[in-house]
Each structure stands twice: as C-alpha cells, then as structure tokens.
C-alpha cells in the first residue's frame, strides 16, 4: 500500500567520463517511514517480536524516546521482511559487514536502517545494496560549524546562498552523503568534503577517498530525497529506481503485514 513515490534524483558518478547506467533493469525499492508518536501504545503490541539483539542496541541509548524509536524501527523491519520472505520473524538472522552494514544471512534481500529522535525509516531492495538516512532538520545544532568542517566549499555556497532555507539544505546534503556511503558500505568517512552531493550530477574522485581507493563499487549511484514532516529522507541505489514510500502508523500497520 504505497502512499507516494520518490521521483526526483541526483546522480553521483565515480568515473570521469560520466557514463550513464544501462536501464536494462529498472530496479525497485520500498521505503518505510514512521514517527514513534504515531504508535500510541508504544511497544506493547510488538512485545512478542522484539529481538534480544535489538534490545541490546537500544539499551545503550540514554533517552527513553530514542530507545522506543530504535526498537520500533528494528521490530517493524523484522516483521515486514519476514512477511516478504514468508518466514517466522524469530528465524531472521542478521549479519553485519566490516562497517556495521546489516544484511540477512542466506537471503538475497538488501536493506538499510536509519533513525533520529522521533522518527525512523528503512529501505528494502530485492536487487541492489541500498542506503538510507533520515534526519530531523529542526534539531538544535550548529549546522554552520559542521558544514564548514565536513562539506566542500561548493556545498557551503549551496547551503548559505539561501539563508531562509540554509538549515534544511544542510540536512538535505547530510542525508544524501550518509545514504550514499551506507549504500557503498563504508558508513561515514573522514573525507566527507570529497563526496559532493549538491548538483544534479556529481563527479566524485574515488582515489581522493581512502576508503574507496580499492573498494569494488558501481560506477555511479542515484540518490532520491523527500521531505517528510520535519525530516529529510534520502535513499541511494546504484540504478535509477522506482521507489514506493509508505508511512507506518499503529492504524495501518496490519495492512502491510496481511
């Protein structure tokens, strides 16, 4: 039951020739988004499906709302993936790559997870590695200082050229960077300024980034972004992609699990 579709994308190319990818296979992906406040009964409805490993992840967070959001995110992902694979949710076994990227043991299904204070999102793809990031753009942080430290000169100009929207522009670019690096499998890297994501087409020199010099990655990635409530959500895949977007809440959840 998709509620919307991501349509606009930017392209990040790791080859100087800026070749376009073949569209012989137009992949698909599913993105699910939710706010913890939309689950008024909390975690009681999912108590039987909460995994001990997920509980351990959440236990390291000091804020109770953060713990609730993380457990909701991981538990709902487990329920939806188990439905797609026709498996018992308790049978799902996660494995983690060198940089903590989660995957499923013995199943060709790719997913990525992100959460912020009151919201969460995850993406699922049958064909390709996917990366997702969600960030609340009303957060009280000194984004200008972070931008000067981790973004390129060109990106800072893009952010500051619109004073009324500069905060949102910062978080738009941040979610693009993190989604891209999650899709590649590195996670956040020291040379963030070398990953420019402010143009419709961005040429990235992989040899200028230590983590990518010897990495086996596709020549390019497509990043789709959407504003949802007070958040930006960005999704990255190595192909132009049809993405369905579904908002989860306590009332409509059963429709996705039937």
C-alpha positions in Angstrom: 0.0 0.0 0.0 2.4 2.7 -1.1 1.3 6.2 -0.3 3.7 8.1 -2.5 6.7 7.6 -4.9 10.1 9.1 -4.8 10.6 10.7 -8.3 13.5 13.2 -8.3 17.1 12.1 -8.1 20.7 13.3 -8.3 23.5 11.2 -9.7 26.9 10.6 -8.3 29.4 9.2 -10.7 32.8 7.7 -9.8 34.0 7.6 -13.4 35.3 10.8 -15.0 33.5 10.0 -18.3 30.2 10.4 -16.6 28.7 7.4 -18.4 25.0 6.7 -17.9 24.0 3.4 -16.5 22.1 0.9 -18.6 18.4 0.9 -18.0 18.0 -2.7 -19.0 17.0 -3.5 -15.4 15.0 -0.8 -13.7 15.1 -1.9 -10.1 12.5 -1.3 -7.4 12.8 -0.4 -3.7 10.5 0.0 -0.8 10.9 2.8 1.8 9.0 2.8 5.1 8.8 5.8 7.3 7.3 6.3 10.7 7.1 8.5 13.8 7.2 6.9 17.2 4.4 9.2 18.4 2.1 7.5 15.9 2.4 4.3 17.9 0.5 5.4 21.0 0.5 2.1 22.7 4.3 2.0 22.5 5.9 -1.4 22.1 3.3 -3.4 23.9 1.7 -4.6 20.6 5.1 -5.9 19.4 6.4 -7.3 22.7 6.4 -10.9 21.3 8.6 -9.9 18.3 11.2 -7.7 20.0 14.6 -9.4 19.4 17.2 -9.6 22.2 19.9 -8.2 19.8 17.7 -5.2 19.0 17.0 -4.7 22.7 20.8 -4.6 23.3 21.3 -2.0 20.6 18.6 0.2 22.2 19.8 -0.3 25.7 22.9 1.8 25.0 20.8 4.9 24.4 20.1 7.2 27.4 16.9 8.8 26.1 13.8 6.7 26.5 12.2 8.1 23.4 15.3 7.2 21.4 15.1 3.6 22.8 11.5 3.4 21.7 12.2 4.7 18.2 15.1 2.2 17.7 13.1 -0.8 18.9 10.1 0.3 16.7 12.4 0.6 13.7 14.1 -2.8 14.1 11.0 -4.7 15.1 8.8 -3.3 12.3 11.6 -4.0 9.8 11.8 -7.6 11.1 8.0 -8.0 10.7 7.8 -6.6 7.2 10.9 -8.5 6.0 9.6 -11.8 7.5 6.3 -11.2 5.6 8.1 -10.6 2.3 10.2 -13.8 2.8 7.4 -15.8 4.3 9.4 -16.6 7.4 8.8 -16.6 11.1 10.2 -13.2 12.4 12.1 -15.1 15.1 14.0 -17.0 12.4 15.6 -13.9 10.8 19.3 -13.8 11.4 21.2 -10.5 10.7 24.8 -10.4 9.7 27.0 -7.2 9.8 29.7 -6.1 7.4 33.0 -4.6 8.3 31.5 -1.2 8.8 28.4 -2.4 10.6 26.1 -2.6 7.5 23.3 -5.1 8.3 22.2 -7.8 6.0 20.3 -11.1 6.1 22.1 -14.4 6.2 21.4 -16.7 3.2 18.8 -14.3 1.7 19.3 -12.1 -1.4 17.4 -9.2 0.1 19.1 -5.9 0.9 18.0 -3.3 3.4 19.2 -0.2 5.3 18.0 1.4 8.5 18.1 4.9 9.9 16.5 6.7 12.9 16.5 10.1 14.5 15.0 11.3 17.8 11.3 10.8 17.0 11.3 9.2 13.5 12.7 6.2 11.7 13.0 4.9 8.2 14.2 1.7 6.4 14.6 0.7 2.8 14.3 -2.7 1.2 15.5 -3.8 -2.2 15.4 -7.2 -4.0 18.2 -6.4 -6.4 20.9 -4.0 -5.1 22.6 -2.7 -1.9 20.7 0.3 -0.7 21.5 3.1 1.8 19.0 5.3 3.7 19.3 8.2 6.1 16.7 10.3 7.9 17.4 13.5 9.8 15.2 16.0 11.6 16.1 19.4 10.2 14.7 21.3 13.2 17.4 19.9 15.5 19.2 22.4 17.7 22.8 22.1 16.3 25.3 24.5 15.0 25.0 23.2 11.4 27.1 26.1 10.0 30.1 24.9 12.0 29.6 21.3 10.9 29.1 22.3 7.3 32.4 24.3 7.3 34.3 21.3 8.7 32.8 18.4 6.7 31.4 19.9 3.5 33.2 21.3 0.4 33.4 25.0 -0.5 30.9 24.5 -3.3 28.5 22.7 -0.9 28.8 25.5 1.7 27.9 28.1 -1.0 24.9 26.0 -1.9 23.8 25.9 1.7 24.4 29.6 2.6 23.1 31.1 -0.6 19.6 30.7 0.7 19.6 32.0 4.3 15.9 31.1 4.9 16.4 27.5 3.8 20.1 27.0 4.8 19.4 24.7 7.7 17.2 22.5 5.5 19.7 22.5 2.7 22.4 21.3 5.2 20.3 18.4 6.3 19.4 17.5 2.7 23.0 17.2 1.8 23.9 15.4 5.0 21.2 12.7 4.3 22.4 12.4 0.7 26.0 11.8 1.9 25.1 9.3 4.5 22.7 7.4 2.3 25.3 7.1 -0.4 28.0 5.9 1.9 25.7 3.4 3.5 24.8 2.0 0.0 28.6 1.7 -0.7 29.1 0.0 2.6 31.6 2.3 4.3 29.5 4.4 6.6 30.7 7.9 7.5 34.3 8.6 6.3 36.8 11.3 7.3 36.9 12.8 3.8 33.2 13.9 3.6 34.1 17.1 1.8 35.2 15.0 -1.2 31.8 13.5 -1.5 29.9 16.4 -3.2 26.1 15.9 -3.5 24.7 19.3 -4.2 24.5 19.1 -8.1 22.1 17.1 -10.3 25.2 15.3 -11.5 28.3 15.0 -9.2 31.6 13.6 -10.3 33.5 12.0 -7.3 37.2 11.1 -7.4 37.3 7.8 -5.6 41.1 7.9 -5.5 40.9 11.0 -3.3 39.0 9.0 -0.6 40.9 6.4 1.3 38.0 4.1 2.0 37.1 3.9 -1.8 40.5 3.6 -3.4 40.4 -0.2 -3.5 36.7 -0.8 -3.0 34.7 -2.7 -5.6 31.7 -0.4 -6.2 29.5 0.5 -9.1 30.4 3.4 -11.3 27.5 5.5 -10.1 24.6 5.9 -7.7 21.3 7.5 -7.8 20.1 9.4 -4.7 16.4 10.2 -4.1 15.3 12.6 -1.4 12.0 13.5 0.1 10.8 15.9 2.9 8.5 14.2 5.3 7.1 16.3 8.1 10.2 17.8 9.9 12.6 15.3 8.3 14.6 14.7 5.2 14.8 11.1 3.9 17.4 10.2 1.3 17.8 6.8 -0.4 20.8 5.7 -2.6 21.0 2.8 -5.0 23.3 2.0 -8.0 20.4 2.2 -10.5 17.6 4.5 -11.5 14.9 3.1 -9.3 11.2 3.1 -8.7 10.7 3.7 -5.0 7.5 3.3 -3.2 7.1 5.3 0.0 4.9 4.1 2.9 4.2 5.8 6.2 3.6 3.4 9.0 1.4 4.0 12.0 -0.5 2.0 14.5 -3.7 2.1 12.5 -2.4 1.0 9.1 0.3 -1.4 10.1 -1.8 -4.6 9.7 -2.3 -3.7 6.0 1.4 -4.2 5.4 1.5 -7.5 7.4 -1.5 -9.3 5.9 
